[in-house]
Amino acid sequence: RPNFGIGMTAKQATAIFRSLVALCGLDHRQLAEVLGRTPQTARHKLAGSNPIIQRDLDVLAELWSRIEAGEDSLTGPPAEHSSAIAWVRSRTSAD
């Protein structure tokens, strides 16, 4: 069953949402801040009991893009993930 017009089932949307949260290195409190929601709502979205909407996926995809690009303005876990990506790239780019 499609989920709010985002072209996937609720189960698929939740799986992608959880993966993006993990890629960005966010806990539920940080996720709440990024999404502009309460920590309780963030927990419910992670649990699959609140629907994932297109905006949720868009916000996390944009944050992931910033992490992957090594944007200097990142802080906390996203900045740590960005540094790790840069380190791995520096080791593998010489091959």
N, C-alpha and C positions, 0 to 999 in steps of 0.2 A: 504494500500500500504506500503510495507516495506521501512524503512528509512535507506539508506546507509549500508545495510547489518547487522544492529544491531538487527534484528529479531522482530521489532515492527513497528507500524505505526508512522508517524511523530507526530500525536496527542499524542500517548502513550509516545513517547520519550520526548516530551515537558512536559507532566504531571510529569513524573519521574524526569526530570531535575529540574523543579520548586520545587518539593518536596524536593529533595536533597539540593537545594540552601537554602530552608527554614530550613531544619534540621541543616544545617551547620551555619545558622545565618548570611548569607552574604547579603550585599546590592549589587547593580550592580557594584559599583567601586571595592569592594573587590572580587566579582566574576570575574571581568575582570583580576585582578591581579592573582588570583588562576589559571585561564585558560590561562593566557598569551595573552590576547586579549585586545582590546580597550574597554572602558566603553560603547561606542555606540554599539559595537558588542554584548556585554553582555546584554544590554537592548533589542536588537533585538532578541537574543536567548530567553530571558525571555518572550518576547511578542509572540514568535512563528513565527516570520517573517524570522529568520535565522535558518537553519537546525541544529539540535542537532546531533553531531557525537559521535561515540563510545568513543573517547578520552575525550569528555566533561563529559560523564557519569562516565568513569573510574576515572578521576581526582577527581570528587566530591565524588564518592563512597570511594575512598582511604582517602580523608579528613574526611568523616564521620566515617570511621573505626578508624582513629586516635583520633577523638573526643570521640567516644564510649569507646576506650581503655584508655582514660585519659592521653594521651601522654603529657609529661611536656613541650615540645617545642612549643606547641600551644600558640597563642596570639590572642587578640581581641575577637570578638564574638565566634569563635570556642572554645577558652579556657573557656569562660563563659558557653557555652553549656556543655562542658566537666565537669565543676564544678557542674553544676546543675544535670547532670546525676549521678555523684558520690554522691551528697547529697541525691537524691531520693533513690539510691541503699542502702545507709547507713540507711535510715529510714525503708526500706522494708525488708532488709536482716535479721532483728531480728525476723521476724514473723515465 
